[in-house]
Amino acid sequence: MAQCEVCGNEYDKTMEITMGGETHVFDSFECAIHGIAPTCAHCGCKVIGHGIESNGSMYCCAHCAEQAGVEGARDRVDA
C-alpha cells in the first residue's frame, strides 16, 4: 500500500499526480489540493479552479488579482 504524502494514510487506492516532472501520492483529492494546488497571492486560499495568472503570480479570482494591482482581470465578460 502507498502512503499519502499529506496525511500519511496508508491506502490501497491512492492516486499519483505528476506535475512538473515530480510524482506525488495522495489518498484523496482533498489531500492533493492541500499538497500541490497553488495558493492565491492575495488572500492565501488554495486555487482549485482555473484562477488568474499574472506576472508569475496566481490569484483565485479577478477581485484578488485587482487588489494586487493586476489591471483588466474580470470574472465575467458580458457580450
PDB file of N, CA, C and O in Angstrom:
ATOM      1  N   MET A   1       0.838  -1.189   0.000  1.00  0.00           N
ATOM      2  CA  MET A   1       0.000   0.000   0.000  1.00  0.00           C
ATOM      3  C   MET A   1       0.879   1.247   0.000  1.00  0.00           C
ATOM      4  O   MET A   1       1.949   1.285   0.607  1.00  0.00           O
ATOM      5  N   ALA A   2       0.395   2.245  -0.690  1.00  0.00           N
ATOM      6  CA  ALA A   2       1.122   3.509  -0.738  1.00  0.00           C
ATOM      7  C   ALA A   2       0.659   4.424   0.385  1.00  0.00           C
ATOM      8  O   ALA A   2      -0.408   4.233   0.970  1.00  0.00           O
ATOM      9  N   GLN A   3       1.484   5.417   0.670  1.00  0.00           N
ATOM     10  CA  GLN A   3       1.204   6.337   1.768  1.00  0.00           C
ATOM     11  C   GLN A   3       0.997   7.743   1.210  1.00  0.00           C
ATOM     12  O   GLN A   3       1.786   8.216   0.393  1.00  0.00           O
ATOM     13  N   CYS A   4      -0.070   8.408   1.657  1.00  0.00           N
ATOM     14  CA  CYS A   4      -0.364   9.784   1.247  1.00  0.00           C
ATOM     15  C   CYS A   4       0.717  10.712   1.798  1.00  0.00           C
ATOM     16  O   CYS A   4       1.050  10.659   2.982  1.00  0.00           O
ATOM     17  N   GLU A   5       1.253  11.553   0.932  1.00  0.00           N
ATOM     18  CA  GLU A   5       2.328  12.447   1.378  1.00  0.00           C
ATOM     19  C   GLU A   5       1.833  13.626   2.203  1.00  0.00           C
ATOM     20  O   GLU A   5       2.649  14.337   2.790  1.00  0.00           O
ATOM     21  N   VAL A   6       0.519  13.858   2.267  1.00  0.00           N
ATOM     22  CA  VAL A   6      -0.016  14.946   3.086  1.00  0.00           C
ATOM     23  C   VAL A   6      -0.414  14.447   4.467  1.00  0.00           C
ATOM     24  O   VAL A   6       0.043  14.984   5.476  1.00  0.00           O
ATOM     25  N   CYS A   7      -1.262  13.424   4.522  1.00  0.00           N
ATOM     26  CA  CYS A   7      -1.799  12.994   5.820  1.00  0.00           C
ATOM     27  C   CYS A   7      -1.146  11.734   6.378  1.00  0.00           C
ATOM     28  O   CYS A   7      -1.336  11.390   7.545  1.00  0.00           O
ATOM     29  N   GLY A   8      -0.367  11.042   5.527  1.00  0.00           N
ATOM     30  CA  GLY A   8       0.328   9.851   5.993  1.00  0.00           C
ATOM     31  C   GLY A   8      -0.498   8.581   5.986  1.00  0.00           C
ATOM     32  O   GLY A   8      -0.007   7.527   6.389  1.00  0.00           O
ATOM     33  N   ASN A   9      -1.742   8.658   5.537  1.00  0.00           N
ATOM     34  CA  ASN A   9      -2.611   7.488   5.493  1.00  0.00           C
ATOM     35  C   ASN A   9      -2.070   6.448   4.513  1.00  0.00           C
ATOM     36  O   ASN A   9      -1.726   6.777   3.377  1.00  0.00           O
ATOM     37  N   GLU A  10      -1.997   5.209   4.950  1.00  0.00           N
ATOM     38  CA  GLU A  10      -1.663   4.109   4.055  1.00  0.00           C
ATOM     39  C   GLU A  10      -2.965   3.593   3.481  1.00  0.00           C
ATOM     40  O   GLU A  10      -3.870   3.216   4.226  1.00  0.00           O
ATOM     41  N   TYR A  11      -3.068   3.574   2.155  1.00  0.00           N
ATOM     42  CA  TYR A  11      -4.344   3.330   1.496  1.00  0.00           C
ATOM     43  C   TYR A  11      -4.098   2.547   0.228  1.00  0.00           C
ATOM     44  O   TYR A  11      -3.111   2.778  -0.470  1.00  0.00           O
ATOM     45  N   ASP A  12      -5.001   1.608  -0.076  1.00  0.00           N
ATOM     46  CA  ASP A  12      -4.814   0.777  -1.269  1.00  0.00           C
ATOM     47  C   ASP A  12      -5.350   1.428  -2.549  1.00  0.00           C
ATOM     48  O   ASP A  12      -5.221   0.851  -3.628  1.00  0.00           O
ATOM     49  N   LYS A  13      -5.938   2.602  -2.447  1.00  0.00           N
ATOM     50  CA  LYS A  13      -6.483   3.283  -3.622  1.00  0.00           C
ATOM     51  C   LYS A  13      -5.916   4.700  -3.761  1.00  0.00           C
ATOM     52  O   LYS A  13      -6.648   5.634  -4.087  1.00  0.00           O
ATOM     53  N   THR A  14      -4.635   4.855  -3.517  1.00  0.00           N
ATOM     54  CA  THR A  14      -4.008   6.166  -3.663  1.00  0.00           C
ATOM     55  C   THR A  14      -3.972   6.576  -5.129  1.00  0.00           C
ATOM     56  O   THR A  14      -4.146   5.745  -6.020  1.00  0.00           O
ATOM     57  N   MET A  15      -3.750   7.838  -5.367  1.00  0.00           N
ATOM     58  CA  MET A  15      -3.588   8.352  -6.728  1.00  0.00           C
ATOM     59  C   MET A  15      -2.214   8.993  -6.848  1.00  0.00           C
ATOM     60  O   MET A  15      -1.680   9.542  -5.885  1.00  0.00           O
ATOM     61  N   GLU A  16      -1.664   8.913  -8.024  1.00  0.00           N
ATOM     62  CA  GLU A  16      -0.396   9.571  -8.316  1.00  0.00           C
ATOM     63  C   GLU A  16      -0.674  10.717  -9.272  1.00  0.00           C
ATOM     64  O   GLU A  16      -1.358  10.550 -10.281  1.00  0.00           O
ATOM     65  N   ILE A  17      -0.141  11.864  -8.947  1.00  0.00           N
ATOM     66  CA  ILE A  17      -0.277  13.036  -9.807  1.00  0.00           C
ATOM     67  C   ILE A  17       1.131  13.518 -10.140  1.00  0.00           C
ATOM     68  O   ILE A  17       1.935  13.791  -9.249  1.00  0.00           O
ATOM     69  N   THR A  18       1.415  13.618 -11.433  1.00  0.00           N
ATOM     70  CA  THR A  18       2.719  14.092 -11.873  1.00  0.00           C
ATOM     71  C   THR A  18       2.574  15.536 -12.318  1.00  0.00           C
ATOM     72  O   THR A  18       1.726  15.868 -13.146  1.00  0.00           O
ATOM     73  N   MET A  19       3.422  16.390 -11.751  1.00  0.00           N
ATOM     74  CA  MET A  19       3.374  17.817 -12.041  1.00  0.00           C
ATOM     75  C   MET A  19       4.807  18.336 -12.096  1.00  0.00           C
ATOM     76  O   MET A  19       5.571  18.187 -11.142  1.00  0.00           O
ATOM     77  N   GLY A  20       5.151  18.932 -13.197  1.00  0.00           N
ATOM     78  CA  GLY A  20       6.498  19.477 -13.337  1.00  0.00           C
ATOM     79  C   GLY A  20       7.586  18.415 -13.213  1.00  0.00           C
ATOM     80  O   GLY A  20       8.684  18.696 -12.732  1.00  0.00           O
ATOM     81  N   GLY A  21       7.277  17.192 -13.650  1.00  0.00           N
ATOM     82  CA  GLY A  21       8.253  16.114 -13.606  1.00  0.00           C
ATOM     83  C   GLY A  21       8.349  15.399 -12.270  1.00  0.00           C
ATOM     84  O   GLY A  21       9.087  14.420 -12.155  1.00  0.00           O
ATOM     85  N   GLU A  22       7.625  15.859 -11.256  1.00  0.00           N
ATOM     86  CA  GLU A  22       7.617  15.210  -9.940  1.00  0.00           C
ATOM     87  C   GLU A  22       6.296  14.485  -9.745  1.00  0.00           C
ATOM     88  O   GLU A  22       5.234  15.026 -10.050  1.00  0.00           O
ATOM     89  N   THR A  23       6.363  13.252  -9.236  1.00  0.00           N
ATOM     90  CA  THR A  23       5.161  12.481  -8.966  1.00  0.00           C
ATOM     91  C   THR A  23       4.837  12.540  -7.483  1.00  0.00           C
ATOM     92  O   THR A  23       5.697  12.320  -6.630  1.00  0.00           O
ATOM     93  N   HIS A  24       3.568  12.843  -7.193  1.00  0.00           N
ATOM     94  CA  HIS A  24       3.081  12.961  -5.826  1.00  0.00           C
ATOM     95  C   HIS A  24       2.020  11.888  -5.588  1.00  0.00           C
ATOM     96  O   HIS A  24       1.302  11.507  -6.512  1.00  0.00           O
ATOM     97  N   VAL A  25       1.920  11.406  -4.358  1.00  0.00           N
ATOM     98  CA  VAL A  25       0.963  10.361  -4.000  1.00  0.00           C
ATOM     99  C   VAL A  25      -0.001  10.909  -2.946  1.00  0.00           C
ATOM    100  O   VAL A  25       0.418  11.450  -1.923  1.00  0.00           O
ATOM    101  N   PHE A  26      -1.304  10.759  -3.217  1.00  0.00           N
ATOM    102  CA  PHE A  26      -2.339  11.241  -2.306  1.00  0.00           C
ATOM    103  C   PHE A  26      -3.424  10.186  -2.149  1.00  0.00           C
ATOM    104  O   PHE A  26      -3.632   9.352  -3.031  1.00  0.00           O
ATOM    105  N   ASP A  27      -4.107  10.235  -1.018  1.00  0.00           N
ATOM    106  CA  ASP A  27      -5.210   9.301  -0.804  1.00  0.00           C
ATOM    107  C   ASP A  27      -6.559   9.926  -1.121  1.00  0.00           C
ATOM    108  O   ASP A  27      -7.574   9.229  -1.077  1.00  0.00           O
ATOM    109  N   SER A  28      -6.607  11.218  -1.440  1.00  0.00           N
ATOM    110  CA  SER A  28      -7.868  11.897  -1.751  1.00  0.00           C
ATOM    111  C   SER A  28      -7.586  13.182  -2.513  1.00  0.00           C
ATOM    112  O   SER A  28      -6.465  13.692  -2.515  1.00  0.00           O
ATOM    113  N   PHE A  29      -8.630  13.694  -3.162  1.00  0.00           N
ATOM    114  CA  PHE A  29      -8.488  14.994  -3.827  1.00  0.00           C
ATOM    115  C   PHE A  29      -8.236  16.085  -2.801  1.00  0.00           C
ATOM    116  O   PHE A  29      -7.504  17.038  -3.069  1.00  0.00           O
ATOM    117  N   GLU A  30      -8.839  15.949  -1.630  1.00  0.00           N
ATOM    118  CA  GLU A  30      -8.626  16.940  -0.569  1.00  0.00           C
ATOM    119  C   GLU A  30      -7.143  17.068  -0.232  1.00  0.00           C
ATOM    120  O   GLU A  30      -6.625  18.180  -0.132  1.00  0.00           O
ATOM    121  N   CYS A  31      -6.459  15.941  -0.057  1.00  0.00           N
ATOM    122  CA  CYS A  31      -5.026  15.995   0.246  1.00  0.00           C
ATOM    123  C   CYS A  31      -4.232  16.520  -0.946  1.00  0.00           C
ATOM    124  O   CYS A  31      -3.244  17.232  -0.765  1.00  0.00           O
ATOM    125  N   ALA A  32      -4.653  16.177  -2.163  1.00  0.00           N
ATOM    126  CA  ALA A  32      -3.969  16.684  -3.355  1.00  0.00           C
ATOM    127  C   ALA A  32      -4.058  18.211  -3.415  1.00  0.00           C
ATOM    128  O   ALA A  32      -3.084  18.882  -3.756  1.00  0.00           O
ATOM    129  N   ILE A  33      -5.227  18.749  -3.084  1.00  0.00           N
ATOM    130  CA  ILE A  33      -5.399  20.199  -3.067  1.00  0.00           C
ATOM    131  C   ILE A  33      -4.457  20.826  -2.046  1.00  0.00           C
ATOM    132  O   ILE A  33      -3.770  21.804  -2.342  1.00  0.00           O
ATOM    133  N   HIS A  34      -4.429  20.260  -0.847  1.00  0.00           N
ATOM    134  CA  HIS A  34      -3.537  20.800   0.192  1.00  0.00           C
ATOM    135  C   HIS A  34      -2.074  20.674  -0.214  1.00  0.00           C
ATOM    136  O   HIS A  34      -1.257  21.533   0.119  1.00  0.00           O
ATOM    137  N   GLY A  35      -1.746  19.607  -0.930  1.00  0.00           N
ATOM    138  CA  GLY A  35      -0.352  19.337  -1.264  1.00  0.00           C
ATOM    139  C   GLY A  35       0.206  20.102  -2.443  1.00  0.00           C
ATOM    140  O   GLY A  35       1.354  20.545  -2.403  1.00  0.00           O
ATOM    141  N   ILE A  36      -0.594  20.267  -3.507  1.00  0.00           N
ATOM    142  CA  ILE A  36       0.003  20.822  -4.726  1.00  0.00           C
ATOM    143  C   ILE A  36      -0.752  21.965  -5.381  1.00  0.00           C
ATOM    144  O   ILE A  36      -0.223  22.578  -6.308  1.00  0.00           O
ATOM    145  N   ALA A  37      -1.972  22.281  -4.939  1.00  0.00           N
ATOM    146  CA  ALA A  37      -2.699  23.397  -5.565  1.00  0.00           C
ATOM    147  C   ALA A  37      -1.982  24.707  -5.267  1.00  0.00           C
ATOM    148  O   ALA A  37      -1.474  24.903  -4.163  1.00  0.00           O
ATOM    149  N   PRO A  38      -1.939  25.601  -6.245  1.00  0.00           N
ATOM    150  CA  PRO A  38      -1.305  26.892  -5.985  1.00  0.00           C
ATOM    151  C   PRO A  38      -2.104  27.698  -4.963  1.00  0.00           C
ATOM    152  O   PRO A  38      -3.294  27.454  -4.761  1.00  0.00           O
ATOM    153  N   THR A  39      -1.451  28.644  -4.334  1.00  0.00           N
ATOM    154  CA  THR A  39      -2.067  29.500  -3.336  1.00  0.00           C
ATOM    155  C   THR A  39      -2.253  30.898  -3.911  1.00  0.00           C
ATOM    156  O   THR A  39      -1.350  31.427  -4.559  1.00  0.00           O
ATOM    157  N   CYS A  40      -3.415  31.498  -3.681  1.00  0.00           N
ATOM    158  CA  CYS A  40      -3.689  32.859  -4.159  1.00  0.00           C
ATOM    159  C   CYS A  40      -2.675  33.825  -3.540  1.00  0.00           C
ATOM    160  O   CYS A  40      -2.481  33.852  -2.325  1.00  0.00           O
ATOM    161  N   ALA A  41      -2.042  34.608  -4.400  1.00  0.00           N
ATOM    162  CA  ALA A  41      -1.017  35.550  -3.938  1.00  0.00           C
ATOM    163  C   ALA A  41      -1.607  36.695  -3.119  1.00  0.00           C
ATOM    164  O   ALA A  41      -0.869  37.404  -2.435  1.00  0.00           O
ATOM    165  N   HIS A  42      -2.930  36.890  -3.177  1.00  0.00           N
ATOM    166  CA  HIS A  42      -3.545  37.976  -2.409  1.00  0.00           C
ATOM    167  C   HIS A  42      -4.161  37.488  -1.107  1.00  0.00           C
ATOM    168  O   HIS A  42      -3.820  37.996  -0.040  1.00  0.00           O
ATOM    169  N   CYS A  43      -5.069  36.504  -1.171  1.00  0.00           N
ATOM    170  CA  CYS A  43      -5.809  36.103   0.035  1.00  0.00           C
ATOM    171  C   CYS A  43      -5.290  34.821   0.682  1.00  0.00           C
ATOM    172  O   CYS A  43      -5.634  34.517   1.824  1.00  0.00           O
ATOM    173  N   GLY A  44      -4.465  34.071  -0.047  1.00  0.00           N
ATOM    174  CA  GLY A  44      -3.869  32.876   0.530  1.00  0.00           C
ATOM    175  C   GLY A  44      -4.677  31.600   0.406  1.00  0.00           C
ATOM    176  O   GLY A  44      -4.227  30.553   0.872  1.00  0.00           O
ATOM    177  N   CYS A  45      -5.872  31.647  -0.215  1.00  0.00           N
ATOM    178  CA  CYS A  45      -6.647  30.410  -0.344  1.00  0.00           C
ATOM    179  C   CYS A  45      -6.075  29.556  -1.473  1.00  0.00           C
ATOM    180  O   CYS A  45      -5.357  30.055  -2.340  1.00  0.00           O
ATOM    181  N   LYS A  46      -6.400  28.270  -1.452  1.00  0.00           N
ATOM    182  CA  LYS A  46      -5.943  27.360  -2.497  1.00  0.00           C
ATOM    183  C   LYS A  46      -6.749  27.607  -3.766  1.00  0.00           C
ATOM    184  O   LYS A  46      -7.971  27.744  -3.710  1.00  0.00           O
ATOM    185  N   VAL A  47      -6.078  27.663  -4.895  1.00  0.00           N
ATOM    186  CA  VAL A  47      -6.727  27.872  -6.182  1.00  0.00           C
ATOM    187  C   VAL A  47      -7.050  26.497  -6.752  1.00  0.00           C
ATOM    188  O   VAL A  47      -6.154  25.778  -7.195  1.00  0.00           O
ATOM    189  N   ILE A  48      -8.340  26.128  -6.740  1.00  0.00           N
ATOM    190  CA  ILE A  48      -8.722  24.807  -7.227  1.00  0.00           C
ATOM    191  C   ILE A  48      -9.484  24.875  -8.548  1.00  0.00           C
ATOM    192  O   ILE A  48      -9.869  23.844  -9.099  1.00  0.00           O
ATOM    193  N   GLY A  49      -9.699  26.070  -9.050  1.00  0.00           N
ATOM    194  CA  GLY A  49     -10.294  26.253 -10.371  1.00  0.00           C
ATOM    195  C   GLY A  49      -9.215  26.759 -11.312  1.00  0.00           C
ATOM    196  O   GLY A  49      -8.026  26.531 -11.090  1.00  0.00           O
ATOM    197  N   HIS A  50      -9.633  27.438 -12.349  1.00  0.00           N
ATOM    198  CA  HIS A  50      -8.673  27.970 -13.312  1.00  0.00           C
ATOM    199  C   HIS A  50      -7.834  29.085 -12.722  1.00  0.00           C
ATOM    200  O   HIS A  50      -6.640  29.184 -13.004  1.00  0.00           O
ATOM    201  N   GLY A  51      -8.448  29.921 -11.910  1.00  0.00           N
ATOM    202  CA  GLY A  51      -7.717  31.036 -11.327  1.00  0.00           C
ATOM    203  C   GLY A  51      -7.291  32.030 -12.386  1.00  0.00           C
ATOM    204  O   GLY A  51      -7.676  31.926 -13.551  1.00  0.00           O
ATOM    205  N   ILE A  52      -6.509  32.973 -11.972  1.00  0.00           N
ATOM    206  CA  ILE A  52      -5.978  34.002 -12.867  1.00  0.00           C
ATOM    207  C   ILE A  52      -4.483  34.100 -12.602  1.00  0.00           C
ATOM    208  O   ILE A  52      -4.049  34.221 -11.456  1.00  0.00           O
ATOM    209  N   GLU A  53      -3.707  34.049 -13.667  1.00  0.00           N
ATOM    210  CA  GLU A  53      -2.255  34.143 -13.530  1.00  0.00           C
ATOM    211  C   GLU A  53      -1.789  35.440 -14.166  1.00  0.00           C
ATOM    212  O   GLU A  53      -2.194  35.785 -15.276  1.00  0.00           O
ATOM    213  N   SER A  54      -0.937  36.152 -13.450  1.00  0.00           N
ATOM    214  CA  SER A  54      -0.395  37.400 -13.974  1.00  0.00           C
ATOM    215  C   SER A  54       1.013  37.600 -13.436  1.00  0.00           C
ATOM    216  O   SER A  54       1.242  37.543 -12.227  1.00  0.00           O
ATOM    217  N   ASN A  55       1.946  37.833 -14.337  1.00  0.00           N
ATOM    218  CA  ASN A  55       3.338  38.101 -13.972  1.00  0.00           C
ATOM    219  C   ASN A  55       3.898  37.065 -12.991  1.00  0.00           C
ATOM    220  O   ASN A  55       4.613  37.412 -12.051  1.00  0.00           O
ATOM    221  N   GLY A  56       3.568  35.796 -13.220  1.00  0.00           N
ATOM    222  CA  GLY A  56       4.114  34.720 -12.399  1.00  0.00           C
ATOM    223  C   GLY A  56       3.394  34.474 -11.088  1.00  0.00           C
ATOM    224  O   GLY A  56       3.804  33.599 -10.325  1.00  0.00           O
ATOM    225  N   SER A  57       2.329  35.219 -10.798  1.00  0.00           N
ATOM    226  CA  SER A  57       1.550  35.015  -9.575  1.00  0.00           C
ATOM    227  C   SER A  57       0.188  34.442  -9.925  1.00  0.00           C
ATOM    228  O   SER A  57      -0.363  34.728 -10.988  1.00  0.00           O
ATOM    229  N   MET A  58      -0.357  33.624  -9.015  1.00  0.00           N
ATOM    230  CA  MET A  58      -1.692  33.043  -9.192  1.00  0.00           C
ATOM    231  C   MET A  58      -2.669  33.720  -8.240  1.00  0.00           C
ATOM    232  O   MET A  58      -2.330  34.043  -7.102  1.00  0.00           O
ATOM    233  N   TYR A  59      -3.883  33.925  -8.730  1.00  0.00           N
ATOM    234  CA  TYR A  59      -4.955  34.513  -7.933  1.00  0.00           C
ATOM    235  C   TYR A  59      -6.194  33.642  -8.085  1.00  0.00           C
ATOM    236  O   TYR A  59      -6.410  33.031  -9.132  1.00  0.00           O
ATOM    237  N   CYS A  60      -7.006  33.588  -7.034  1.00  0.00           N
ATOM    238  CA  CYS A  60      -8.199  32.746  -7.076  1.00  0.00           C
ATOM    239  C   CYS A  60      -9.327  33.382  -7.873  1.00  0.00           C
ATOM    240  O   CYS A  60     -10.207  32.675  -8.364  1.00  0.00           O
ATOM    241  N   CYS A  61      -9.317  34.699  -8.011  1.00  0.00           N
ATOM    242  CA  CYS A  61     -10.407  35.390  -8.709  1.00  0.00           C
ATOM    243  C   CYS A  61      -9.930  36.760  -9.187  1.00  0.00           C
ATOM    244  O   CYS A  61      -8.844  37.220  -8.835  1.00  0.00           O
ATOM    245  N   ALA A  62     -10.772  37.396  -9.998  1.00  0.00           N
ATOM    246  CA  ALA A  62     -10.442  38.717 -10.523  1.00  0.00           C
ATOM    247  C   ALA A  62     -10.327  39.758  -9.418  1.00  0.00           C
ATOM    248  O   ALA A  62      -9.489  40.657  -9.495  1.00  0.00           O
ATOM    249  N   HIS A  63     -11.158  39.641  -8.398  1.00  0.00           N
ATOM    250  CA  HIS A  63     -11.102  40.604  -7.290  1.00  0.00           C
ATOM    251  C   HIS A  63      -9.721  40.598  -6.633  1.00  0.00           C
ATOM    252  O   HIS A  63      -9.127  41.654  -6.414  1.00  0.00           O
ATOM    253  N   CYS A  64      -9.216  39.401  -6.320  1.00  0.00           N
ATOM    254  CA  CYS A  64      -7.902  39.324  -5.675  1.00  0.00           C
ATOM    255  C   CYS A  64      -6.803  39.825  -6.602  1.00  0.00           C
ATOM    256  O   CYS A  64      -5.877  40.508  -6.162  1.00  0.00           O
ATOM    257  N   ALA A  65      -6.904  39.484  -7.894  1.00  0.00           N
ATOM    258  CA  ALA A  65      -5.910  39.970  -8.849  1.00  0.00           C
ATOM    259  C   ALA A  65      -5.939  41.496  -8.899  1.00  0.00           C
ATOM    260  O   ALA A  65      -4.892  42.144  -8.894  1.00  0.00           O
ATOM    261  N   GLU A  66      -7.143  42.064  -8.947  1.00  0.00           N
ATOM    262  CA  GLU A  66      -7.288  43.517  -8.975  1.00  0.00           C
ATOM    263  C   GLU A  66      -6.717  44.162  -7.713  1.00  0.00           C
ATOM    264  O   GLU A  66      -6.052  45.195  -7.792  1.00  0.00           O
ATOM    265  N   GLN A  67      -6.973  43.559  -6.549  1.00  0.00           N
ATOM    266  CA  GLN A  67      -6.458  44.084  -5.287  1.00  0.00           C
ATOM    267  C   GLN A  67      -4.929  44.074  -5.262  1.00  0.00           C
ATOM    268  O   GLN A  67      -4.305  44.882  -4.574  1.00  0.00           O
ATOM    269  N   ALA A  68      -4.337  43.153  -6.020  1.00  0.00           N
ATOM    270  CA  ALA A  68      -2.884  43.065  -6.086  1.00  0.00           C
ATOM    271  C   ALA A  68      -2.294  43.947  -7.185  1.00  0.00           C
ATOM    272  O   ALA A  68      -1.082  43.955  -7.396  1.00  0.00           O
ATOM    273  N   GLY A  69      -3.157  44.691  -7.884  1.00  0.00           N
ATOM    274  CA  GLY A  69      -2.669  45.623  -8.895  1.00  0.00           C
ATOM    275  C   GLY A  69      -2.754  45.139 -10.323  1.00  0.00           C
ATOM    276  O   GLY A  69      -2.286  45.830 -11.228  1.00  0.00           O
ATOM    277  N   VAL A  70      -3.335  43.974 -10.559  1.00  0.00           N
ATOM    278  CA  VAL A  70      -3.489  43.470 -11.926  1.00  0.00           C
ATOM    279  C   VAL A  70      -4.628  44.234 -12.593  1.00  0.00           C
ATOM    280  O   VAL A  70      -5.722  44.329 -12.037  1.00  0.00           O
ATOM    281  N   GLU A  71      -4.379  44.774 -13.771  1.00  0.00           N
ATOM    282  CA  GLU A  71      -5.410  45.517 -14.488  1.00  0.00           C
ATOM    283  C   GLU A  71      -6.058  44.637 -15.547  1.00  0.00           C
ATOM    284  O   GLU A  71      -5.383  43.855 -16.216  1.00  0.00           O
ATOM    285  N   GLY A  72      -7.359  44.771 -15.692  1.00  0.00           N
ATOM    286  CA  GLY A  72      -8.080  44.080 -16.762  1.00  0.00           C
ATOM    287  C   GLY A  72      -8.601  42.708 -16.393  1.00  0.00           C
ATOM    288  O   GLY A  72      -9.248  42.077 -17.229  1.00  0.00           O
ATOM    289  N   ALA A  73      -8.359  42.212 -15.202  1.00  0.00           N
ATOM    290  CA  ALA A  73      -8.858  40.893 -14.808  1.00  0.00           C
ATOM    291  C   ALA A  73     -10.366  40.977 -14.573  1.00  0.00           C
ATOM    292  O   ALA A  73     -10.842  41.907 -13.922  1.00  0.00           O
ATOM    293  N   ARG A  74     -11.107  40.020 -15.095  1.00  0.00           N
ATOM    294  CA  ARG A  74     -12.568  40.017 -14.954  1.00  0.00           C
ATOM    295  C   ARG A  74     -13.037  38.591 -14.694  1.00  0.00           C
ATOM    296  O   ARG A  74     -12.540  37.641 -15.298  1.00  0.00           O
ATOM    297  N   ASP A  75     -14.011  38.454 -13.776  1.00  0.00           N
ATOM    298  CA  ASP A  75     -14.638  37.155 -13.544  1.00  0.00           C
ATOM    299  C   ASP A  75     -15.663  36.860 -14.627  1.00  0.00           C
ATOM    300  O   ASP A  75     -15.933  35.696 -14.922  1.00  0.00           O
ATOM    301  N   ARG A  76     -16.240  37.903 -15.224  1.00  0.00           N
ATOM    302  CA  ARG A  76     -17.276  37.718 -16.220  1.00  0.00           C
ATOM    303  C   ARG A  76     -17.171  38.817 -17.253  1.00  0.00           C
ATOM    304  O   ARG A  76     -16.903  39.974 -16.930  1.00  0.00           O
ATOM    305  N   VAL A  77     -17.385  38.438 -18.503  1.00  0.00           N
ATOM    306  CA  VAL A  77     -17.427  39.407 -19.595  1.00  0.00           C
ATOM    307  C   VAL A  77     -18.797  39.286 -20.242  1.00  0.00           C
ATOM    308  O   VAL A  77     -19.127  38.236 -20.794  1.00  0.00           O
ATOM    309  N   ASP A  78     -19.594  40.334 -20.184  1.00  0.00           N
ATOM    310  CA  ASP A  78     -20.919  40.318 -20.794  1.00  0.00           C
ATOM    311  C   ASP A  78     -20.800  40.642 -22.268  1.00  0.00           C
ATOM    312  O   ASP A  78     -20.069  41.550 -22.662  1.00  0.00           O
ATOM    313  N   ALA A  79     -21.530  39.885 -23.083  1.00  0.00           N
ATOM    314  CA  ALA A  79     -21.477  40.084 -24.537  1.00  0.00           C
ATOM    315  C   ALA A  79     -22.374  41.211 -24.952  1.00  0.00           C
ATOM    316  O   ALA A  79     -22.460  41.526 -26.139  1.00  0.00           O
TER     317      ALA A  79
END
